[in-house]
Amino acid sequence: MPELPEVEALAQHLRAHAVGRSVTRVDPASMSALKTVRPPHSDLRGRAVTDARRHGKYLDLDCDGLHLVCHLARAGWLRWSDELSPAPPKPGKSPIALRVHLGGPGFDLTEAGTQKRLAIWVVTDPAEVPGLARLGPDALEIDAGGLGELFRGRTERIKTLLTDQSALAGIGNAYSDEILHAARLSPFAVAGRLDDAAVDRLHSCAQQILGDAVQRSVGQDAARLKAEKRSGMRVHGRTGLPCPVCGDTVREVSYTDRSLQYCPTCQTGGKQLADRRMSRLLK
């Protein structure tokens, strides 16, 4: 799933390559992905791209006051092409959900897999997008005091709260694993019980990991961003491999549609966290 660093890199790519060009055509190939009908997507035609920005994990292309907003969800992506095919994509025949022509070059919004969650809006104000309007403070903009205030009295596990976009915007499953590992905190720790030192450590690690990931990602070709994200991971997606810090085996807790990874030595005092999937198998 694209998270804050990758979406920021995609926004930067659009600022570098799309700003100043005009939209010549918009071809929707998945009507289920397009969540708005007024204003129609055809109103983008003829408008100049004036900016591209990120709101949490949402990508926002400003076309002279009309915004094309996209949430890439779990398997969505943006594919830039210096020369798009003039033929419109055929609905249901490819991963393409929407194609935007910019007078020769342009981009496709795509989604792999069968779970179609990619979402696209055409709005006059990004705040009209329901999820965007509910976003919490940006993970790169909140200070340590604000993070401590956010955690105060909260009973959720820290992993859950870090990935709750209405609490803190931009962090997903992968980077939350990395931040918690660097901060030496259990993903099952209760957010409201963290002391000031732990909150400060968590904030510092979040800023460093997200900031470093943005620096690595910005300027990369969009096609390389996924590989760049994987290459920077220490625990996420590395179940069964040695922790690069202590050498212990990276463990996993699995859920229905996702999993988390952690190092017992670095994060949980050597204890292995309960895995509901394994617990069911052992009964």
C-alpha positions as CSV (number, residue, x, y, z in Angstrom):
1,M,0.0,0.0,0.0
2,P,1.4,3.4,-0.9
3,E,2.0,5.5,2.2
4,L,3.2,9.0,3.0
5,P,6.7,8.8,1.4
6,E,5.5,7.1,-1.8
7,V,2.5,9.5,-2.2
8,E,4.7,12.5,-1.6
9,A,7.1,11.2,-4.3
10,L,4.2,10.8,-6.7
11,A,3.0,14.3,-6.0
12,Q,6.5,15.6,-6.6
13,H,6.7,13.7,-9.9
14,L,3.4,15.3,-11.0
15,R,4.7,18.7,-9.9
16,A,7.8,18.2,-12.1
17,H,6.1,16.6,-15.1
18,A,2.4,17.6,-15.2
19,V,2.3,21.2,-13.8
20,G,2.0,23.6,-16.7
21,R,0.4,21.1,-19.0
22,S,-3.3,21.1,-19.9
23,V,-5.7,18.1,-19.6
24,T,-6.7,17.1,-23.1
25,R,-8.8,14.1,-22.3
26,V,-9.8,11.9,-19.3
27,D,-10.7,8.3,-20.0
28,P,-12.5,6.4,-17.1
29,A,-12.1,2.7,-17.4
30,S,-13.6,1.7,-14.0
31,M,-16.8,3.6,-13.2
32,S,-16.8,2.0,-9.7
33,A,-13.5,3.8,-8.9
34,L,-15.0,7.2,-9.8
35,K,-16.9,8.3,-6.7
36,T,-18.4,11.6,-7.9
37,V,-20.6,12.6,-10.9
38,R,-20.9,16.3,-10.3
39,P,-18.8,18.0,-11.6
40,P,-18.3,15.5,-14.4
41,H,-14.8,14.3,-15.1
42,S,-15.1,15.9,-18.6
43,D,-14.9,19.3,-16.9
44,L,-11.2,18.7,-16.4
45,R,-10.6,18.9,-20.1
46,G,-8.9,22.1,-21.2
47,R,-7.8,23.0,-17.7
48,A,-4.1,23.6,-16.9
49,V,-2.5,21.6,-14.1
50,T,-1.5,24.2,-11.5
51,D,-0.3,22.0,-8.6
52,A,0.0,18.5,-7.2
53,R,0.0,17.8,-3.5
54,R,-0.4,15.2,-0.8
55,H,-3.0,15.1,2.0
56,G,-2.1,12.1,4.2
57,K,-2.2,9.2,1.7
58,Y,-4.4,11.1,-0.7
59,L,-3.0,12.4,-4.0
60,D,-4.5,15.7,-5.2
61,L,-4.0,17.1,-8.7
62,D,-5.2,20.7,-8.9
63,C,-6.4,21.6,-12.4
64,D,-7.0,25.3,-12.1
65,G,-9.4,25.0,-9.2
66,L,-10.9,21.6,-10.1
67,H,-9.3,18.8,-8.1
68,L,-8.7,15.2,-9.2
69,V,-8.2,13.5,-5.8
70,C,-7.2,9.8,-5.6
71,H,-6.7,7.3,-2.8
72,L,-4.6,4.4,-4.1
73,A,-5.8,2.0,-1.4
74,R,-3.9,-1.3,-1.0
75,A,-3.0,-2.1,-4.7
76,G,-3.4,1.2,-6.6
77,W,-0.6,3.0,-8.4
78,L,0.1,5.9,-10.7
79,R,1.9,5.0,-14.0
80,W,3.4,7.9,-15.9
81,S,4.0,7.7,-19.6
82,D,5.9,10.2,-21.8
83,E,3.7,9.1,-24.7
84,L,0.2,7.7,-23.9
85,S,-1.6,5.6,-26.4
86,P,-4.4,7.6,-28.0
87,A,-6.7,4.6,-27.7
88,P,-8.9,4.7,-24.6
89,P,-8.5,1.8,-22.2
90,K,-11.1,-0.9,-22.4
91,P,-13.2,-1.3,-19.2
92,G,-12.4,-4.6,-17.4
93,K,-9.5,-5.5,-19.8
94,S,-6.6,-4.1,-17.8
95,P,-5.7,-2.8,-14.4
96,I,-6.3,0.8,-15.6
97,A,-9.1,2.7,-13.7
98,L,-8.6,6.1,-15.1
99,R,-6.3,7.6,-17.8
100,V,-5.4,11.3,-17.9
101,H,-4.0,12.7,-21.2
102,L,-1.8,15.8,-20.9
103,G,-1.2,16.5,-24.6
104,G,1.0,13.5,-25.4
105,P,2.3,12.4,-22.0
106,G,0.0,11.6,-19.1
107,F,-0.7,9.0,-16.5
108,D,-2.9,6.0,-15.7
109,L,-4.3,5.3,-12.2
110,T,-4.2,1.5,-11.9
111,E,-5.2,-1.2,-9.4
112,A,-4.0,-4.7,-9.3
113,G,-5.9,-7.7,-7.8
114,T,-9.5,-8.4,-7.4
115,Q,-10.3,-6.2,-4.4
116,K,-11.2,-2.9,-6.1
117,R,-10.7,-0.2,-3.5
118,L,-9.0,2.5,-5.5
119,A,-11.1,5.7,-5.2
120,I,-11.2,8.8,-7.4
121,W,-13.1,12.1,-6.9
122,V,-13.5,15.2,-9.0
123,V,-14.3,18.1,-6.6
124,T,-14.0,21.8,-6.4
125,D,-12.6,21.6,-2.9
126,P,-10.6,18.6,-1.5
127,A,-12.5,18.9,1.8
128,E,-15.5,17.5,-0.1
129,V,-13.8,14.1,-0.1
130,P,-15.2,12.4,3.0
131,G,-12.0,10.6,4.1
132,L,-9.8,13.5,3.5
133,A,-12.1,15.8,5.6
134,R,-11.6,13.4,8.5
135,L,-7.8,13.2,8.4
136,G,-5.9,13.8,11.6
137,P,-2.6,15.8,11.7
138,D,0.0,14.9,9.2
139,A,2.6,12.5,10.6
140,L,5.5,14.7,9.3
141,E,4.1,17.9,10.8
142,I,3.0,16.9,14.3
143,D,5.5,17.6,17.1
144,A,6.3,15.5,20.1
145,G,4.0,17.4,22.3
146,G,1.2,17.0,19.9
147,L,1.8,13.3,19.6
148,G,1.7,12.9,23.4
149,E,-1.5,14.8,23.5
150,L,-2.9,12.6,20.8
151,F,-2.1,9.5,22.8
152,R,-3.4,10.8,26.1
153,G,-6.1,8.6,27.5
154,R,-6.3,6.4,24.4
155,T,-6.8,2.7,25.0
156,E,-6.0,1.5,21.5
157,R,-2.8,-0.5,20.8
158,I,-0.1,1.8,19.5
159,K,0.0,0.0,16.1
160,T,-3.8,0.6,15.7
161,L,-3.5,4.3,16.5
162,L,-0.5,4.9,14.3
163,T,-2.4,3.6,11.3
164,D,-5.7,5.3,12.1
165,Q,-5.9,8.1,9.5
166,S,-8.4,10.1,11.5
167,A,-5.9,10.2,14.3
168,L,-2.6,10.6,12.4
169,A,-2.4,10.9,8.6
170,G,0.1,9.2,6.4
171,I,1.3,6.1,8.2
172,G,0.2,2.7,7.1
173,N,1.0,-0.9,7.9
174,A,4.6,-1.0,6.6
175,Y,6.0,2.2,8.1
176,S,4.2,1.7,11.4
177,D,6.1,-1.7,11.7
178,E,9.4,0.1,10.9
179,I,8.8,3.0,13.3
180,L,7.8,0.8,16.2
181,H,10.9,-1.4,15.6
182,A,13.2,1.6,15.6
183,A,11.5,3.0,18.7
184,R,11.8,-0.4,20.5
185,L,8.1,-0.5,21.2
186,S,5.7,-3.4,21.1
187,P,2.9,-3.0,18.5
188,F,0.5,-4.2,21.2
189,A,1.5,-1.5,23.7
190,V,-1.4,0.7,24.8
191,A,-0.9,4.2,23.4
192,G,-2.2,6.0,26.5
193,R,0.3,4.2,28.8
194,L,3.4,5.3,27.0
195,D,5.6,7.6,29.2
196,D,7.1,10.8,27.9
197,A,10.4,9.2,27.0
198,A,8.7,6.6,24.9
199,V,6.6,9.2,23.1
200,D,9.6,11.3,22.4
201,R,11.5,8.3,21.1
202,L,8.5,7.3,18.9
203,H,8.2,10.8,17.5
204,S,11.9,11.0,16.7
205,C,11.9,7.6,15.0
206,A,8.8,8.5,12.9
207,Q,10.3,11.7,11.7
208,Q,13.6,10.1,10.8
209,I,12.1,7.0,9.1
210,L,9.4,8.9,7.1
211,G,11.8,11.8,6.3
212,D,14.5,9.4,5.1
213,A,12.0,7.5,3.0
214,V,10.7,10.7,1.4
215,Q,14.3,11.7,0.5
216,R,15.0,8.3,-1.0
217,S,11.7,8.3,-2.9
218,V,11.4,11.8,-4.3
219,G,13.1,12.0,-7.7
220,Q,12.8,8.3,-8.3
221,D,11.0,7.1,-11.4
222,A,7.4,6.2,-10.3
223,A,8.0,2.6,-11.5
224,R,10.8,2.2,-9.0
225,L,9.1,3.5,-5.9
226,K,7.7,0.1,-4.8
227,A,11.1,-1.5,-4.9
228,E,12.7,1.5,-3.1
229,K,10.1,1.1,-0.3
230,R,10.9,-2.6,0.1
231,S,14.6,-2.0,0.1
232,G,14.4,0.3,3.1
233,M,12.5,-2.1,5.4
234,R,14.2,-3.7,8.4
235,V,11.3,-5.8,9.7
236,H,8.2,-5.3,7.6
237,G,7.8,-8.1,5.1
238,R,10.9,-9.9,6.5
239,T,9.2,-12.7,8.6
240,G,11.7,-15.4,9.4
241,L,14.8,-13.4,8.5
242,P,17.3,-12.1,11.1
243,C,16.7,-8.7,12.7
244,P,19.4,-6.4,11.3
245,V,19.9,-4.8,14.8
246,C,20.1,-7.9,17.1
247,G,20.0,-11.0,14.9
248,D,16.8,-12.4,16.4
249,T,14.2,-13.9,14.0
250,V,11.6,-11.4,12.8
251,R,8.2,-12.7,13.8
252,E,4.7,-12.1,12.4
253,V,1.2,-11.6,13.7
254,S,-1.4,-12.4,11.0
255,Y,-4.9,-11.0,10.6
256,T,-7.6,-11.7,7.9
257,D,-6.3,-9.2,5.4
258,R,-2.9,-8.0,6.7
259,S,0.0,-8.9,9.0
260,L,2.5,-7.1,11.1
261,Q,6.2,-7.9,11.7
262,Y,8.3,-7.2,14.8
263,C,11.5,-8.3,16.6
264,P,10.9,-10.0,20.0
265,T,14.3,-9.0,21.3
266,C,14.1,-5.3,20.2
267,Q,10.5,-4.7,21.0
268,T,8.8,-7.2,23.4
269,G,11.4,-8.3,25.9
270,G,11.9,-11.5,24.0
271,K,8.2,-12.5,24.2
272,Q,6.4,-13.8,21.1
273,L,3.1,-12.0,20.5
274,A,0.0,-14.1,20.1
275,D,-0.9,-14.9,16.5
276,R,-4.6,-15.5,16.2
277,R,-4.1,-17.6,13.0
278,M,-1.6,-19.9,14.7
279,S,-3.6,-20.0,17.9
280,R,-6.6,-21.4,15.9
281,L,-4.4,-24.1,14.3
282,L,-3.0,-25.2,17.6
283,K,-6.5,-25.7,19.2
